[in-house]
Amino acid sequence: MNVLDLYQFNLHFVFQSYTGVDQGDNFVGSFPKGFGYGPEEHDSDIGASGGDEKPRILLMGLRRSGKSSIQKVVFHKVSPNETLFLESTNKIVKDDVSNSSFVRFQIWDLPGHIDFFDPTFDSENIFGGCGALIFVIDAQDDYMEALVRLHSTVERAHKINPNIKFEIFIHKVDGLLDDHKIETQRDIHQRACDDLEDAGLEKVSLSFHLTSIYDHSIFEAFSKVVQKLIPQLPILENLLNILISNSGIEKAFLFDVVSKIYIATDSSPVDMQCYELCCDMIDVVIDISCIYGIRDDGAFDSQSAAIIKLNTNTVLYLREVNKYLALVCILREDNYEKQGLIDYNFQCFRKSIQEVFEVQQNSAAGNSNDVLMSNGIIDKSRLTNT
Ligand SMILES: Nc1nc2c(ncn2[C@@H]2O[C@H](COP(=O)(O)OP(=O)(O)OP(=O)(O)O)[C@@H](O)[C@H]2O)c(=O)[nH]1
């Protein structure tokens, strides 16, 4: 069920600006031209060299476990039902996700049948430049074979690159009852860790996520994977903490608009319903922009903003941070009375984010990590509550 239905809210839009897109080629709900991850999808033979310095995320797992579906749903806006007809992947499929400075990486979808001992499988290159390895396990199937495969994959990958982060997606949990989900996660966790311990690899840490393409869990899990690859994460979290504590905001997410993965949030726990609500708000804003927008170079600009008042005395507040990032906040209606303060604090927040970008660029140009560390601390006095 759509979360928006649950809340039965009265919709009050305040579009301070919606500079939209050309309507000719796009129907409502689609992403406008030039507002996607781009068609840079390459097929590659096993062992072909990547030759790109962007962080790499590998999608691995047995055949039909759901790897390609995850990639298509999260990064190409394919609807979950359409994945029923996806063909099996026979080669490594590389997908370049470069839509913002914070979210720049490649996803490599590896076929389920890969043989590590095949001489054409260049594991040094494939695991060597990899930031995170997502191993997908089909929770609706017998997972014993998948666990054996997971173990050999982790063993091999860790030997080549000890810095890889291993993320286990216990996938297709939409078919399981709540109790069964928890029990499956516990069992897989236990067995996978026991296997590693037996092999003397107890120091290798695995993270587990319950996922499905039929709800927001896959976006949430991907958000967490991507966040681990963002060196500026502590700075971003700190900025969000300062923003919410000075503005009477309950929860704030910094969203990558296209994928709807959140690249940072404040340090209060993430409630799935809040996350879904914020995702739905982004969809609504894009749809409205597509219908009523007047510009053809993107759905947003720096002045774009939207406010939705729910009949639960809650306000959703969305502001564009830049072309790719949006701040989405949830706050009580009473606190929204100080809109000027929130707007002012947001401007400071946005400026600080830009500084983080600039420092990152300077750092890349000067090839100095020190620059990032020394200049990355944002001046707290810019977020004021006076
Ligand atoms: N119920 C359910 N089915 C899913 C989910 N994710 C993927 N599937 C289905 O699983 C089947 C296999 O998905 P693929 O994405 O082709 O699997 P794959 O791992 O890429 O397969 P190979 O390319 O053969 O390695 C498809 O019919 C999908 O619709 C999910 O979250 N829930």
The ligand as an SDF file (V2000), in Angstrom:
LIG
                    3D

 32 34  0  0  0  0  0  0  0  0999 V2000
    9.4470  -11.9400   -5.2280 N   0  0  0  0  0  0  0  0  0  0  0  0
   10.5440  -11.3200   -5.6400 C   0  0  0  0  0  0  0  0  0  0  0  0
   11.1020  -11.6380   -6.8300 N   0  0  0  0  0  0  0  0  0  0  0  0
   12.2200  -10.9860   -7.2070 C   0  0  0  0  0  0  0  0  0  0  0  0
   12.8170   -9.9830   -6.4030 C   0  0  0  0  0  0  0  0  0  0  0  0
   13.9360   -9.5320   -7.0480 N   0  0  0  0  0  0  0  0  0  0  0  0
   14.0110  -10.2160   -8.1920 C   0  0  0  0  0  0  0  0  0  0  0  0
   12.9830  -11.1030   -8.3080 N   0  0  0  0  0  0  0  0  0  0  0  0
   12.7060  -12.0060   -9.4190 C   0  0  0  0  0  0  0  0  0  0  0  0
   13.7630  -12.9470   -9.5060 O   0  0  0  0  0  0  0  0  0  0  0  0
   13.9360  -13.3590  -10.8470 C   0  0  0  0  0  0  0  0  0  0  0  0
   15.4170  -13.3470  -11.2300 C   0  0  0  0  0  0  0  0  0  0  0  0
   15.8700  -12.0250  -11.2160 O   0  0  0  0  0  0  0  0  0  0  0  0
   17.2070  -11.5470  -11.9670 P   0  0  0  0  0  0  0  0  0  0  0  0
   17.3890  -10.1440  -11.5970 O   0  0  0  0  0  0  0  0  0  0  0  0
   17.1600  -11.8930  -13.4210 O   0  0  0  0  0  0  0  0  0  0  0  0
   18.2810  -12.4640  -11.2630 O   0  0  0  0  0  0  0  0  0  0  0  0
   19.8710  -12.4550  -11.4960 P   0  0  0  0  0  0  0  0  0  0  0  0
   20.4740  -12.7410  -10.1730 O   0  0  0  0  0  0  0  0  0  0  0  0
   20.3040  -11.2320  -12.1950 O   0  0  0  0  0  0  0  0  0  0  0  0
   20.0310  -13.7240  -12.4470 O   0  0  0  0  0  0  0  0  0  0  0  0
   21.2720  -14.0870  -13.4190 P   0  0  0  0  0  0  0  0  0  0  0  0
   21.3480  -12.9890  -14.4230 O   0  0  0  0  0  0  0  0  0  0  0  0
   20.8500  -15.3780  -14.0250 O   0  0  0  0  0  0  0  0  0  0  0  0
   22.5020  -14.2120  -12.5860 O   0  0  0  0  0  0  0  0  0  0  0  0
   13.0840  -12.4220  -11.6930 C   0  0  0  0  0  0  0  0  0  0  0  0
   11.9250  -13.1170  -12.0930 O   0  0  0  0  0  0  0  0  0  0  0  0
   12.7090  -11.2960  -10.7570 C   0  0  0  0  0  0  0  0  0  0  0  0
   11.4320  -10.7370  -11.0340 O   0  0  0  0  0  0  0  0  0  0  0  0
   12.1870   -9.6590   -5.1500 C   0  0  0  0  0  0  0  0  0  0  0  0
   12.6120   -8.8040   -4.3700 O   0  0  0  0  0  0  0  0  0  0  0  0
   11.0690  -10.3700   -4.8250 N   0  0  0  0  0  0  0  0  0  0  0  0
  1  2  1  0
  2  3  2  0
  2 32  1  0
  3  4  1  0
  4  5  2  0
  4  8  1  0
  5  6  1  0
  5 30  1  0
  6  7  2  0
  7  8  1  0
  8  9  1  0
  9 10  1  0
  9 28  1  0
 10 11  1  0
 11 12  1  0
 11 26  1  0
 12 13  1  0
 13 14  1  0
 14 15  2  0
 14 16  1  0
 14 17  1  0
 17 18  1  0
 18 19  2  0
 18 20  1  0
 18 21  1  0
 21 22  1  0
 22 23  2  0
 22 24  1  0
 22 25  1  0
 26 27  1  0
 26 28  1  0
 28 29  1  0
 30 31  2  0
 30 32  1  0
M  END
$$$$
